């Protein structure tokens, strides 16, 4: 290849880089923002899942207490009826 052909090839390559560079930079910036938001959402979901597990355990405990109270109330009602 001659010097003129190399100059044309390099010119086209530089033009492509200069034309696509700003677009690629803006896409990279948008992807960085999206990645940051996804990390925040993931962290929040983990916190919500932990909170849900804790509340679920509390609800199960309260349900068992309510059931034991219902049994005690039924026994008390039977005792009152017999008396």
KAPE-V18993 format. One line per field, one symbol per residue. psi: psi as a letter, one per 40 degrees, with the letter a starting at -180 (. if undefined). burial: # if it has 24 or more other ideal C-beta (glycine too) atoms within 12 Angstrom, else .. A space follows every 10 residues. Layout:
psi=???
burial=???
//
This chain:
psi=iidddddddd ddddddddde dddddddddd dddddddddd dddddddddd dddddddddd dddddddddd dddddddddd dd.
burial=.......... .......... .......... .......... .......... .......... .......... .......... ...
//
